[in-house]
């Protein structure tokens, strides 16, 4: 049976937004409070982030999705990941998933969904992220110290327009400033025990075409399965 004490937090967001740095700062606060944490990193081809987490003194695992979407990979493996966290007697299981197309919302309805956004990349980033932001419980904004206060406020407003229900916190991944507010936000939320029968917050994209199964040739005669074509206005 699942460990009823285990809280599951799924952290998503664009690549290089600072997800690992934010989680590392959160782990320090959790350990100071006597909370047993475990972290699982889902990436595509290669990762050493699990080593970073182990160096912080917590149980860590890594999964590589390789030829498939990391969010699909997470959905397929979520039950096993949750059981792994249970075996580690974790009070909180944090799952960090790689950010790719942003079409998915990797979190489920009964887990706590966190979206990490880097406000340095572009003021238009929130509009491009999709369900991982619009369906999250907590939006974390990083690198706010690298832009003006006015730019940060505009970024916050962009996030708020896309998700009116999310709690927004700003965290400095390098110094840890603001991480205590993320911990408070997570502490205030509960996740249901177990993940079997839980539901994704958003459907996965259709991705069954010739190229999914190894086709490399370009052209209509080589394309089968789910194929969506552009429409051009002449």
N, C-alpha and C positions, 0 to 999 in steps of 0.2 A: 504494500500500500504506500502511496506517496506520503512524504513527510509533510504533515499539515502545518508545520512551522515555517516551511521554506517559502520565501517570497521570491518570485521570479520577475526580474527586470530585463527587458530587451532593449538594447541601445543600438539605434541606427542613425543614418545620416550620411552625407557625402564623404568621399575619400578625403583624408587629410584635414578633416574638420576639427580634429582634436579629441576623438572619442576615447582613445586609449589613455591620453593624458587626463581627461576628466574622470574616467573610471579609476585611474591610479590614485588621484586625489581623494575620491570617494572611499576607496578601500582603506586609506589611512584613517579616515574619520570613523569608519565602521569598526576597525580593529581597536581604536582608542575606546570605543564604547562597548567592547566585549562581544561584538557581533561576528559570528563565523561566516565568512564569505567564500564563495567559489566563483570562478570566472571561466567561461568558455568563449573562445574566439573563433568565429567563422570567417574564413577568408577564401580567396580564389586559388592562387597558385603557390604562395609561400607566405609564411608569417613567423615572426619571432616574438610576437606580443605575449604569447603564453609564458615565455621566459621572463618577460618584464613583470608579469603578475606573480610568478613564483618567487621572484626576487623580493617581492613585497611581503612574502610569507603567507600566501593563500594558495589553495589548490587551484590549478589551472589546467585547461585542456584546449586543444586546437583541432579544428576540422577544416579540411580543404575541399572546396566544392569542385575544383578542377574544371570539368567540361560542362557543368550545369550552373545555373544561376544560384548564387549563394543564399538567396532568400528561399528558393525552392529547397535547397539543401537543408536549410534550417528547419523548414516545416516538416520535412521527411524525418529529421533526426531529433525533433524537439522532445518527444517522449523519452528517448534514450538519454538526452542531455539532462532532463529533469531527474531521471533516476540516478544518473551519475552524481548530480549535486546532492541528492538524498543520501547516497552512500558516503559522501564526504561530510555528512551531518551539517550541511550548510543552513544557516538561518536565512541567507539571501543568496540567490543564484543570479549572477549577472551574465547576460549573453550579449556579446558584441558582434554585430554582423557587418560585413563589408558593404559599403555603399556603391551601387552601380547605377542601374537605370532609373531608380527612384519610382518606378511604376508600382512596386509592391508596398505593402505595409507588413513588415515581417512579424510584428507583434500580434498576439491573440487577444481576444476580448477580456480574458481573465488574468492576463499578465499586466505588468506596468510598462507602458511604452514611453521611451525617452528618445527624442530626436535631438542630435547635436548639430548645430549650424555654425559655420565660420563666417563672421560678418566682414572679413577682409576680402574674400573672394569677389563678391559682387552684391550690390543692393538687390539684384534680381534673383539671388539664390533661392529665397523662399518660394517664389513662383515656380521654380523648376524642380522642386523636391518631390511634390506629389503626396501620396497617401502616408508616407512615413512621417510627414509633418502634420497633415490635416487630420490624421487619426491618432496622434500621440496624446499622452496625458501631461507630459512635461517637455517643454522645449528649452534646450540649453544653448545659449549663445556664447561663443568663445571668441577670443582675440579682440574684445572690445577696447582693450587698452591701446590698440594699434590704429584706431580711427578716432575721429572727433566725436564729442558727445552728441552733436546733432545727427551725425551719420548713424550712431548707435540707436538713437531714438527712432529714426526713420526705419531702421532694420526691425526694431521691436514692433513697430506699427504694422509692417508688412507681415510679420509672423502672426500678429493678433488678427489681422483681417482674414487670414487663411484658417486659423483655428481659434475660435473665440473661447473655447473651454479649457485650453491647455494652460498650465501654470508656466510662466516664463521666468527663467533664472539665468544670470550671467555668471560664468565660471572662468577663471584664469587657470588654464591647465598647467602653467609653469609654476605659479606661486600658490595655487590652491584657493585664492580669494574667491569667495562665493560658493565654494563646494559645500559649506555647511547648509546653505539654503537648498541645495539639491538633496542633501541627506534628509532635511526636514520634510521636503516635498514627498520623498519616497517613503519616509516613516509614516506619513499621514495616509498613505494608500495601502490597500490590501490586495493581494492576488489570491485567487482561489487555489485550493490544494489540488494538485494534479493537473495535467494538461490533456489527458485523453477525453475526447468529446468536446473540448474547447474549439472555438472557431477563430479563423483569421479575421482581422479587422477589415480586410479588403481582399478581393479576389486576386489571384495571380494572373499575369498576362498569358495569353495563348502563345505557345512557342513550339508548335509541332510542324516543322516544314522540312524541306529537303536539306537545308543547311544544318539543321539540328542533328541530323544523322550522318553528317560527313560530306555532303555534296560541296564541291568547291567551284564548279563551273557556273558562269553567269549567263542568264538568258531565260526567257519564259519557258522554253522547251525542257528545261532542267528543274523547274520549280513545281513542287507538289505540296499538298497539305494546307496549312493555314497560311495563306499568302494575301497580304493586303497591299494594294497598289495605290500610289498617289493619284490625285486628280488635279490636272493643270487647267487653269483658266486661260484661254487663248486671247 
